[in-house]
Amino acid sequence: MEDRLPVIKKPNPKSRSSKKLLLFLFIFFITLLLILFFQSSLSKITEIEIQGQQLISKEEIAQAAAVKAGDHFFSVSSSKVESQVKALKMVESVDVSKKFPGRLIIQVHEYPKVAYQIGENGQIEALLADASVVPVTVQGVALDKPILTGWPKDDPLKVKLCLAMSKMPASYFSDVSEIKPSPTDSYPDKIKMYTRSQYEVQTTIGYLPDKMKYLDSYIASLHSSKITGGVITMLEADTHAPFEKDTGKTNAKDTKDGSDGKGNKDNKDSKDKDGKDGKSTASKETDASSSADEKKPESQDTARN
């Protein structure tokens, strides 16, 4: 009797319909979750954080970004927001990042300002390195840079000054409160700087990069010598002189003018008196001569008779 091998039953193949059903259910639930997600607040921008601005208001930046709370988080393009904010005149660069859920961060880097000036309407304006003017729209901004006064609107020396200041550390001008032009025939680019430590510094725009690095130490040495205030001249040589006493100078001048005026008055009175006396004496001599002439013919007639 022959050995019979057991018959191995072939597994029944799974129905393709069940696989399709599972796939359909999976897609259905994923779609449902996506719909619920996009309808919820998790998919929307709930907070817009603007950082780094000093001279531009947050409202201006938000308006330029054209993004508001409630916009879809994933539909906002970071590169598009960057290009729109960078179009602002004062903005040098922008970094935009998104933090899930719903947080948009706009980091603004402004062009470095070198000075301020007061506009024609009394508004504070910031000056950039190329002397371009940007109105300061932020209220209560700290004036941490020197104020330029007395400069013509399109003065090329002002452009040269702003460019020179932009290449120097900001700490060099921490004590300077005001800069005004003071040209001379020898130094057309001469300027005067007024410090918060009560000094007047006279130099030129050309000398500025070399001289400003020593100004703080020079003032410190004056303070150590108990010299407060005065005029510091930083040209070929660095010198210090006290302020001129305008009041005393004016009084001395007035006294001198008064003495001169009195002397002139006395001389004038003397001349007038002499002139008057001389005129009187001459008149008397003329009258006497006339009387003598009148009497002379009469005497001759008497002698003839």
Backbone torsions as a table, in degrees:
resi	resn	phi	psi	omega
1	MET	NA	125.5	-176.0
2	GLU	-76.2	140.0	175.8
3	ASP	-71.4	135.2	179.4
4	ARG	-105.0	131.2	177.1
5	LEU	-75.4	141.2	178.4
6	PRO	-67.0	144.3	-179.5
7	VAL	-83.5	121.9	179.1
8	ILE	-89.7	124.4	-179.3
9	LYS	-77.7	134.6	177.1
10	LYS	-76.1	133.5	179.3
11	PRO	-65.4	141.9	178.2
12	ASN	-72.7	125.1	177.9
13	PRO	-63.4	138.4	179.5
14	LYS	-66.5	148.3	-178.0
15	SER	-72.0	137.4	177.4
16	ARG	-66.7	-24.4	-179.5
17	SER	-66.1	-34.1	178.9
18	SER	-68.2	-37.6	177.5
19	LYS	-64.4	-42.2	179.2
20	LYS	-64.3	-35.7	179.6
21	LEU	-66.3	-43.7	178.0
22	LEU	-62.7	-41.6	178.5
23	LEU	-64.1	-41.1	178.9
24	PHE	-63.3	-42.9	179.1
25	LEU	-64.3	-39.4	179.5
26	PHE	-62.8	-48.6	179.8
27	ILE	-63.5	-36.4	-179.8
28	PHE	-62.7	-47.1	-178.1
29	PHE	-69.3	-37.4	177.4
30	ILE	-63.7	-44.1	179.0
31	THR	-62.9	-40.8	178.9
32	LEU	-63.5	-42.2	178.8
33	LEU	-64.4	-40.4	179.1
34	LEU	-64.5	-41.1	178.9
35	ILE	-63.2	-44.5	178.9
36	LEU	-64.8	-37.0	179.8
37	PHE	-66.0	-47.3	-178.1
38	PHE	-71.0	-18.6	176.0
39	GLN	-87.3	-15.5	-178.5
40	SER	-88.1	170.3	179.6
41	SER	-71.9	-15.1	-179.6
42	LEU	-65.9	-23.6	-177.4
43	SER	-94.7	4.8	-176.9
44	LYS	-117.7	156.7	177.1
45	ILE	-76.0	122.2	-179.8
46	THR	-108.0	-18.1	-177.2
47	GLU	-145.9	130.4	175.0
48	ILE	-116.7	115.2	-177.0
49	GLU	-108.6	122.2	-179.6
50	ILE	-110.9	126.9	-175.3
51	GLN	-129.0	154.4	171.1
52	GLY	90.1	-10.6	-177.7
53	GLN	-79.6	145.1	177.0
54	GLN	-127.7	-43.4	-175.7
55	LEU	-102.1	-19.7	-179.6
56	ILE	-103.3	136.3	-179.5
57	SER	-73.8	155.7	178.4
58	LYS	-64.6	-30.4	179.2
59	GLU	-64.3	-40.9	179.0
60	GLU	-64.5	-41.9	-179.0
61	ILE	-67.0	-43.1	179.5
62	ALA	-64.7	-36.2	178.6
63	GLN	-67.6	-39.5	178.6
64	ALA	-69.3	-34.3	179.9
65	ALA	-69.9	-25.2	179.0
66	ALA	57.8	38.3	177.5
67	VAL	-127.3	139.3	179.3
68	LYS	-138.0	162.0	177.8
69	ALA	-63.0	134.7	-177.7
70	GLY	108.1	-16.1	175.8
71	ASP	-69.9	153.5	-179.5
72	HIS	-66.4	132.2	-174.7
73	PHE	-61.6	-44.1	-174.6
74	PHE	-85.1	-12.2	179.6
75	SER	-87.8	-11.2	179.5
76	VAL	-83.3	126.6	-180.0
77	SER	-92.8	122.5	-179.6
78	SER	-64.0	-41.3	-179.1
79	SER	-65.3	-35.3	178.6
80	LYS	-68.2	-40.8	177.5
81	VAL	-63.9	-40.5	179.3
82	GLU	-61.1	-46.1	-178.7
83	SER	-65.6	-35.3	-178.9
84	GLN	-71.6	-41.1	179.2
85	VAL	-72.4	-36.0	-179.2
86	LYS	-65.7	-19.5	178.5
87	ALA	-67.7	-16.5	176.1
88	LEU	-65.8	143.3	-171.3
89	LYS	-62.8	-37.5	-174.3
90	MET	-82.5	-14.5	-172.1
91	VAL	-87.9	127.1	177.2
92	GLU	-89.5	-44.2	178.6
93	SER	-153.4	161.6	-177.8
94	VAL	-139.9	138.6	172.8
95	ASP	-120.7	123.2	-179.6
96	VAL	-116.3	128.0	178.2
97	SER	-133.9	152.0	-179.8
98	LYS	-118.7	131.0	178.7
99	LYS	-116.9	117.6	179.9
100	PHE	-76.7	137.4	4.4
101	PRO	-100.9	132.3	165.9
102	GLY	73.6	17.6	-177.3
103	ARG	-113.8	126.2	178.7
104	LEU	-117.8	124.7	-177.1
105	ILE	-113.9	124.8	177.7
106	ILE	-114.2	109.1	179.7
107	GLN	-98.4	115.2	-174.9
108	VAL	-103.1	135.1	174.2
109	HIS	-117.8	111.3	-178.2
110	GLU	-85.4	156.8	172.1
111	TYR	-63.5	143.2	-179.3
112	PRO	-67.3	131.8	176.2
113	LYS	-91.2	145.1	-177.8
114	VAL	-111.3	-23.7	-177.3
115	ALA	-163.6	175.0	174.9
116	TYR	-124.6	162.7	170.7
117	GLN	-149.5	161.6	178.6
118	ILE	-98.3	121.8	-178.9
119	GLY	-72.5	175.8	-178.4
120	GLU	-63.3	-30.6	179.8
121	ASN	-91.9	9.9	179.1
122	GLY	85.4	2.7	-179.2
123	GLN	-83.5	144.4	178.7
124	ILE	-76.0	133.1	-179.8
125	GLU	-124.9	141.5	178.0
126	ALA	-96.6	142.3	178.5
127	LEU	-109.1	129.4	178.4
128	LEU	-91.6	-176.2	-175.5
129	ALA	-62.1	-31.4	179.4
130	ASP	-93.1	14.5	179.4
131	ALA	69.0	12.4	174.0
132	SER	-70.2	148.3	-171.8
133	VAL	-104.7	132.7	177.0
134	VAL	-127.8	118.6	177.6
135	PRO	-62.3	139.1	177.8
136	VAL	-88.4	111.7	-176.7
137	THR	-97.6	-12.6	179.7
138	VAL	-81.0	127.3	-179.4
139	GLN	-76.3	140.4	175.9
140	GLY	72.2	25.2	179.2
141	VAL	-69.7	139.9	-179.4
142	ALA	-77.3	129.6	179.4
143	LEU	-84.2	84.3	-176.4
144	ASP	-93.6	11.2	178.6
145	LYS	-127.5	160.0	177.8
146	PRO	-62.6	153.6	176.6
147	ILE	-102.1	127.5	178.1
148	LEU	-89.6	126.9	179.3
149	THR	-129.8	147.9	175.6
150	GLY	79.1	12.1	-178.7
151	TRP	-96.0	132.4	173.6
152	PRO	-60.9	157.7	-172.8
153	LYS	-60.4	-47.4	-176.3
154	ASP	-111.7	39.6	-179.1
155	ASP	-74.1	120.6	179.2
156	PRO	-64.2	-25.4	177.8
157	LEU	-68.3	-29.7	176.7
158	LYS	-67.7	-38.4	175.4
159	VAL	-62.8	-42.1	178.9
160	LYS	-64.0	-39.1	179.1
161	LEU	-65.4	-46.9	-179.3
162	CYS	-63.2	-38.8	178.8
163	LEU	-65.7	-40.9	178.7
164	ALA	-66.0	-39.7	-180.0
165	MET	-67.3	-33.8	-179.0
166	SER	-67.9	-22.1	-178.6
167	LYS	-91.1	-0.3	-179.9
168	MET	-112.0	153.5	177.3
169	PRO	-60.3	143.2	-179.1
170	ALA	-63.9	-24.0	-179.3
171	SER	-65.6	-22.7	178.7
172	TYR	-62.9	-28.5	-175.0
173	PHE	-108.2	17.3	-178.7
174	SER	-66.1	-26.7	-179.0
175	ASP	-97.2	-6.1	-176.1
176	VAL	-90.0	127.2	-178.8
177	SER	-104.8	-26.7	-175.0
178	GLU	-151.5	143.9	176.4
179	ILE	-133.0	128.7	179.8
180	LYS	-135.5	152.6	179.7
181	PRO	-74.0	147.4	177.3
182	SER	-148.1	61.1	-173.7
183	PRO	-69.1	148.5	173.3
184	THR	-131.6	172.6	178.3
185	ASP	-63.9	-37.4	-179.4
186	SER	-77.9	-33.2	-177.2
187	TYR	-130.8	87.2	-179.7
188	PRO	-63.9	-23.8	-179.1
189	ASP	-102.3	23.7	-179.4
190	LYS	-69.8	142.9	-179.6
191	ILE	-133.8	161.4	172.8
192	LYS	-120.4	132.2	177.4
193	MET	-119.1	134.7	179.3
194	TYR	-110.2	127.0	-176.0
195	THR	-100.6	159.3	176.9
196	ARG	-71.8	-15.2	177.0
197	SER	-90.7	18.2	171.9
198	GLN	70.0	40.2	174.1
199	TYR	-121.2	150.7	171.7
200	GLU	-110.9	119.8	-176.5
201	VAL	-107.4	124.1	178.5
202	GLN	-111.1	123.2	179.2
203	THR	-155.2	-167.6	177.2
204	THR	-124.4	163.3	178.4
205	ILE	-64.7	-35.1	178.6
206	GLY	-66.5	-36.5	179.4
207	TYR	-81.3	-13.5	-170.3
208	LEU	-55.0	-48.6	-178.0
209	PRO	-61.4	-33.7	-178.3
210	ASP	-82.7	-31.5	-173.7
211	LYS	-88.3	-32.2	-173.8
212	MET	-65.3	-28.1	-178.3
213	LYS	-68.5	-19.5	-179.1
214	TYR	-105.1	-2.3	-173.8
215	LEU	-64.9	-45.1	-178.7
216	ASP	-62.1	-43.1	179.4
217	SER	-68.5	-33.6	178.9
218	TYR	-66.6	-43.3	178.3
219	ILE	-66.2	-37.4	177.9
220	ALA	-63.3	-38.6	178.0
221	SER	-67.6	-34.5	176.6
222	LEU	-66.8	-40.4	178.5
223	HIS	-65.0	-37.2	178.3
224	SER	-65.8	-26.2	175.6
225	SER	-90.7	10.7	178.6
226	LYS	60.9	37.3	175.9
227	ILE	-108.3	112.9	-179.2
228	THR	-115.4	127.3	179.0
229	GLY	80.8	169.1	178.6
230	GLY	125.5	-176.6	-177.6
231	VAL	-106.1	121.5	176.6
232	ILE	-104.1	118.7	178.5
233	THR	-103.3	121.2	-178.6
234	MET	-122.8	82.5	178.4
235	LEU	-118.6	-121.6	175.4
236	GLU	-63.2	-37.4	176.3
237	ALA	-127.3	157.0	179.8
238	ASP	-101.3	120.8	-178.6
239	THR	-132.6	161.5	177.3
240	HIS	-131.3	140.6	177.2
241	ALA	-142.4	145.7	177.9
242	PRO	-69.3	159.3	176.3
243	PHE	-63.5	145.1	174.6
244	GLU	-71.0	136.2	178.3
245	LYS	-82.2	93.7	-175.1
246	ASP	-62.0	-36.6	-177.1
247	THR	-66.8	-49.2	179.7
248	GLY	-63.9	-37.8	179.8
249	LYS	-64.8	-40.4	179.4
250	THR	-67.1	-41.2	179.7
251	ASN	-64.6	-42.5	178.5
252	ALA	-62.9	-41.0	178.9
253	LYS	-64.2	-42.3	178.9
254	ASP	-63.7	-39.2	179.2
255	THR	-63.9	-43.6	178.9
256	LYS	-63.7	-44.6	178.5
257	ASP	-62.8	-36.1	179.7
258	GLY	-66.8	-40.9	178.8
259	SER	-65.2	-43.7	178.8
260	ASP	-62.3	-40.3	-179.6
261	GLY	-64.9	-39.5	-179.6
262	LYS	-67.2	-42.9	178.2
263	GLY	-63.0	-42.1	179.0
264	ASN	-63.3	-37.4	179.9
265	LYS	-66.5	-42.6	179.1
266	ASP	-62.7	-43.6	179.0
267	ASN	-62.1	-40.3	-179.4
268	LYS	-65.4	-43.0	178.9
269	ASP	-63.4	-39.4	-179.9
270	SER	-64.7	-41.8	179.1
271	LYS	-65.5	-41.1	179.1
272	ASP	-62.6	-39.9	-179.3
273	LYS	-67.0	-45.1	178.7
274	ASP	-62.5	-42.0	-179.9
275	GLY	-62.7	-40.4	-179.1
276	LYS	-66.5	-44.0	179.5
277	ASP	-65.9	-41.1	179.4
278	GLY	-62.5	-40.1	179.6
279	LYS	-65.0	-38.2	-179.3
280	SER	-67.0	-44.7	-179.7
281	THR	-61.6	-43.8	179.9
282	ALA	-63.5	-39.6	179.2
283	SER	-63.6	-40.9	179.5
284	LYS	-63.6	-43.6	179.5
285	GLU	-63.5	-37.9	179.1
286	THR	-66.7	-41.9	179.6
287	ASP	-64.7	-40.6	179.1
288	ALA	-64.2	-40.8	179.3
289	SER	-64.3	-40.0	179.7
290	SER	-65.2	-39.6	179.3
291	SER	-65.8	-40.0	178.9
292	ALA	-64.2	-40.4	179.6
293	ASP	-65.5	-36.5	-179.2
294	GLU	-70.8	-33.5	-178.0
295	LYS	-80.3	-25.9	-175.6
296	LYS	-62.7	-46.5	178.6
297	PRO	-63.8	-34.6	-179.0
298	GLU	-65.5	-38.8	178.9
299	SER	-65.9	-39.4	179.8
300	GLN	-65.9	-37.1	179.6
301	ASP	-67.4	-37.3	179.8
302	THR	-64.8	-40.3	-178.9
303	ALA	-66.1	-38.4	-179.7
304	ARG	-65.9	-39.7	-179.3
305	ASN	-68.3	NA	NA
